[in-house]
Amino acid sequence: MLKISDGKLGVREFTALIILTLCFKGTDTTPDLLIHVGGNAFWMLPVFFAFFILVPLLLLLPLMKKHNQGLVELIFGLAGNKIGVFLCFLFFLASFSSTTLNSRSYIDIINTMYYPITPLAFQFFIFLLVCYFIARRGFETIGRGASIMVWYLLVSGVILIFVVWKNVDWLKLFPLAGPGVKQLVWHGASYSSIFAEMVVFAAFFPFIRSYRDYRKASFIGLGFSMVWVVIQCALYAMVFDFPAVEYLNYPYHQLTRVASVGGIISHLESIFLGFWVILSTLHFSALLYLTTYLFSQVLRLKDFEGLLLPMTGLVLFIGLIPDNIITLSQTRKILIHASSILILTVPFLLWLLDRWKGSSKQ
């Protein structure tokens, strides 16, 4: 019997979307940022990110179950219209800035490592155009695409570990605490918005079949992503060593250049690049869709998919403003710190408002 789609995602699709979104951060410029603050223990920072992001997530989940609402509906319902518009605008601003800076950094990687002759603006345009067409197909298509493509991410990652294993030295992970436990905890909190999608994706709650599916997918996705990014970062440390890895741009792509099978098959980076580019378009399609949705909620619009094209154009225009990767990295670092404050405080504020409104009714 043919099953008619309800347009919503289940556990498998939403888990895959979370994994694709978070795990992919181990392959972009994120490790470059972590190396400078975590020293040789930078590979441990994702554990602290997951711990700190789990706190606002655990505050949000009971509220979502109680009111059967997503992040946006909770903000307007508990904080009121004026404060709700302001908070939603902050979430939109953080999501838009992150999507713009990160997508530009991906193009910088492609332009620097693989296609330096092709104009960066042209590469950026083609990349965002593909992301737009995927996002235009809707959230269900993005989720189902993630459930298929996430296996390519995992399989290619396992293959990469296998082909570089001969270069691994476990002793390069020591000392485990790096610059010290206090520093790791502090940077784990101040950089926790690297896993911000775990909170912001709560805006997609109306697009998930049930609260149980959302909760299960969130815990599985967060736990698996944390382990996966830890393994990726640890691999960079064990192969390149510290402090040498600190001066190495784009460690994932440098690692693919190291990859070889015996002494016969080498230069495998083109194969990994193909998977990486395909997966990155799906990654940013989801973020572009999320950003547009948050903007529509600021304006209180029901039909928002028509805004995808102008939003894509705005990302392209602003993304071309930074002159170089150094400016891009510095701007992204400021954004991460500001977003961490937003991500960690707003769920706590909503929890307090819910408690206060509940007690005032008694």
Order of alpha helices (4+ residues) and beta strands (2+ residues): alpha-alpha-alpha-alpha-alpha-alpha-alpha-alpha-alpha-alpha-alpha-alpha-alpha-alpha
